[in-house]
Amino acid sequence: MSTIKDITALILHYGWPAGLIFIGVITSGVIYHWLRRAEPADLYKIVFNRGRRNLEHIVANKTLPKDIRDLAQAEINYLFSKKLTGFNNPRLQKKLINLAKCYYLRSRHFVGWRNYLSERNGKIIFNISWYKRNWKFFCFINFPIITLALIAMILIFTEAIGIKQLPFIVLGNFSFWYLPWIMMTSPMPPKATNELVAYIDEFNASHIKNDL
């Protein structure tokens, strides 16, 4: 209860800037926790296992037409590939699994680039222009603004609580909202991205040669 009173007093004393910062902190915390729980592992496992068992019963039922059993088997393969790679597109799933095998990568290695990867004409496509825009936005807009907000929060709480509490104020802000926000909004680093793009280019070129 005293915490709520302290926060209210800070907002009343410093006005709308403190209110906006407080709302931003709460919003970032809600978004962070929502994203973390968007696909809970245990719930996904229950749904996945139940759907797989139903499909396995269809495949094992020899009284059903073969085309239906083949479709059920294809759906099982799709579910396993989705769980393995973290991607929904069946054609992209297959390509990423082959790419992971070629370069000895983990099957979920590509999840950090989910928004930039697609499949077209039998090739893996990496949207490098979209990645560069997002990286520049993070470096020149997102990161500076959120860092200024961190400094403002530290100054406000330091003035209200006292300079002796500065280490706890810094640690609390870092752990409560700053680092989660940075981790949630930061694209994959350029070095790892360039390495992945090189793998994709080499993989696409080798498979085109094999097709010829």
N, C-alpha and C positions, 0 to 999 in steps of 0.2 A: 504493500500500500504506500509506503514511504517513497518507493521508487517512482510510482506514478505521480506522486505529488512533486517530487524533484524534477521530473521531466516536464510536468505542466508549468512549474515555476520557471524553468529555463526558457520554455517557449514564450511565456508571458513577458519575460524580461527582455529577450532578444528579438522577439517579434517573428515576422514571417520567414526570415532566413532559417532560423532554428526549426520552425515548423516544417519547412520544405525538406530540410536535411533529415529530420526525424521520419517524415513520411517516406523519403527515399530509402532510408535504412530498413524500415518495416517492409516496404515493397520488395527490396532486394532479398530480404530474408525469406519472404513468402515464395518468391519465384525460385530461389535456390532450393528450398525444401520441396517445392512442387516438382521441379525437374528431377531431383534425386528419387522421388517416389513415383515418377510418371510410369515407370515400368518395374514395379517391385519384383525382386528376383523370386521370392517364394510364390507370390500370386501368379506370376508368369509361368512358373514351373508347374503349378497345379493345372492351369488352363492348358498348357502345352501337353502334359501327360494325359489329361482327359481326352483332348482332341485326338492325340495320337492313338490311344487305345481304341476309340471308336472307329478310326480309320483302319486300324489293324484288324478289327473284327470284320469290316467290310472286305478287306483283302483276303482274309481267311475263309470267307463264306463262298464256297465253290458253287453254290446255287445261283449266285448273281452273275449277270453277263460279264464277260471278260473286259469289255471296255470300261465298265463301271469300276471293276477292281483295279484296272490300270490307272484310272483317274485317282482313285484313293491312294494308290502307291505313289503316284506323282505328287499328291498333296503331302504325304508323309515326308518325301524327299525335300519338298519345299520348306516344310516346318523345321526340319533338321538343319537345312542350309541357313534359314533365317536365324535360328538360335546360334549357329556356328559363326556367322559373319556379322549379324546385326543389321542386315539390309533386307528390304522387302522385294526388290526386283529380282525375279528368278534368273534372268539372263546375266544380270550383274553379279548375283551370288556365285554362279558357276565360274565366271571370269575371275572374281576375287579369290576364290578357293584355289584356282590354278595359279594365280599370281603369287599367293602365299606359299604354295608348294615350290614354285620356281626359285624363290628368294629366301626360303626358310623363315618365313614370318608367321606370327601367330594369326589365327583366322580372324580375330577381332582387331587386328592391327589397324584396320582402315576406318574404324568407327569415328575417330576424331575428325575425319574428312568427309563425313557422311553427306554434308550439304553440297559438296563439290563434285561428287562422283556420280557418273551415270554410264549407260551402255548404249552405243549406237553403231549400227552396221557391223556388229561383231567385235567392236573395239571398246576398251575402257576409256571413257572421256573424263578428264579432270578440268574443271572450269577454273583455270588459273586467273582469269581476269576478275572473277567474282571473289576468289580468295584474296587477291591483292587489294581489292577495294575494302574487304572486311579487315584485313591486316592494317591498312592505313587508317581506317576509322578507329580501330582499337588503339593504335599508337598515338594518333594526333588528336583524338576527340575523347574517346572513352577513358583511356588511362589518365590523361591530364585532369579531366573533370572529376573523376572519382578520387584521384589523389588530392585535389584541392578540397573536396568534400571531407576527406579523412583529416587533413590539416585543420579545417574549420571545426570539425567535431572535437578534435583533441584540444584546440584552444578554448572552445566553449566549456568543455568538461573540466579542463585544468583551472580556468577562472572560477568555476562554480565549486569545485571540490578542493582544489589546492594543488600546488606544484609538487608536493610530496607524493601525491598519488599518480604522478605522471606515468611511471612504468606500467601501472595497472590500467590506466586509461588507454595508453598506446596498445598494450596487449589485448585489452578487451575489444577495441575497435578493429584491430587486425583480425582477430579470430572470429568475431561475431559477424562482420559483414564485408570487410575490405578484401581479405584473401578469398573467401567464397565467391564474391562478385568477380574478381580477377580470373579465378579458375573457370568460372561459368561462362564468361564472355570472351576470353582470350582464344583466338584461333590457334591452330597448331603452329609451332615456330617455323620460320622459313627454311632452316637447315633440314629439318625432317621432311618438310613439304617438297623441297627440291629433290631430295633423295627418292621420295615416293614417285614424283613426276618422272624421274629418270628411269625408275623401275617400270613404270607404266609404258613409257615410250619404247623401251627395249622389248618389253613383253608384247606390245602390239605389233612391232616390226617383225619379231620372230614368228608370230602366229600368222601374219600376212604371208611371209615367205613359205611357211609350211602349207598354207592353203593353196599357194600357187604351185 
